Amino acid sequence: MQNLTGIPLGSCPTPLQELPRLSQQLGGNRRLWLKRDDLLGIGFGGNKIRKFSWLLADARRQKADLILTGGGRLSNQPLAAAACCAAAGLPLRLVLPLNAGPQEEALIRAFGAELIRVPDSSGIPAALTAARKQALAEGHHPYVIRPGAPEPVGILGYVDCAKEIAVQVRQLGLQPGHILCAGGTGGTYAGLVLGSHLVLPEWKVIAAAAGRRFAHPETLCRKALQAAAIAGYEMLLKPEDFEIHFAGGPGASRPSRKGSEALQQLAASEGILLDPLFTGKALAVLFRLNDAGYFAAGEDIILIHTGGTVSLLNSCLSRKQEE
Ligand SMILES: Cc1ncc(COP(=O)(O)O)c(C=O)c1O
């Protein structure tokens, strides 16, 4: 697997944008920066685009002629997968539960994806297995991406992101501080830790876990090392290099009160929207750490905007209960 490189998807580098009014609210002369991966420019943008850049490169390397994946109703993956496969010219069969509405279905179909409907999200893994079997019987070479895209090769998308940040911090004159991202499967975070070891060794990368549980540092370290081996990086990473802070609240699939308040604070002070399930919670963790005196005075802090427009729209439409 040596010398695999991601295929270009979207507009990179994404901006590293200073948030002057929110920085002032943090106090201590700290400067807060937002890495705008929501602006990746394919579909609705977001972290999945960077993951798919490598996953689809891997699919092409394996001579796949059909991508199979799936995701829950209004989750970010189905639309990102459909948009990325369209941009890469790879056909996609997508497993989607029946509770995904006609608008979502229409958007996915607009990207040219074929849909396989299942009664609910719990049926996605079995449907993917069946879809793979059927694709093989039809003479295809399918490539399966699991919901959440946790495959180690996808992690390399966030090594790319770290490389962009390394150039931008030099250009903008940032002092080494902290980089914070939201965590679900942990792939984005593992990629950033790996990337920071390569190109941002003086920066500390921390995760804000959106759910009640999160991968252990040992698991994240093992996955990051698997990804490093795929790209041909020889490196030493230790579980102690991973630092996880839990967002608290009702779990990954529901908005939290603190996350929604953080979302509103950023929107009101900078005119930028986060999402309520991941990035809003990550900003809430950043506020909590700041209040607890975690960051040094004068520090530069970078928050990764990993997207989530689909869940933002979903929460606006359904006004789910917050805890
Ligand atoms: C908007 C957003 N941010 C962050 C994450 C977490 O990414 P990862 O699963 O790589 O930890 C997700 C996962 O779905 C997401 O949708």
The ligand as an ORCA input file, in Angstrom:
! r2SCAN-3c Opt
* xyz 0 1
  C     -19.637     17.308     11.657
  C     -18.833     16.215     12.222
  N     -17.754     16.525     12.959
  C     -16.985     15.572     13.526
  C     -17.289     14.233     13.378
  C     -16.424     13.214     14.032
  O     -15.567     12.633     13.122
  P     -14.868     11.243     13.444
  O     -15.901     10.176     13.272
  O     -13.778     11.150     12.464
  O     -14.402     11.296     14.861
  C     -18.392     13.848     12.602
  C     -18.741     12.428     12.443
  O     -19.732     12.049     11.915
  C     -19.188     14.869     12.013
  O     -20.271     14.568     11.285
*
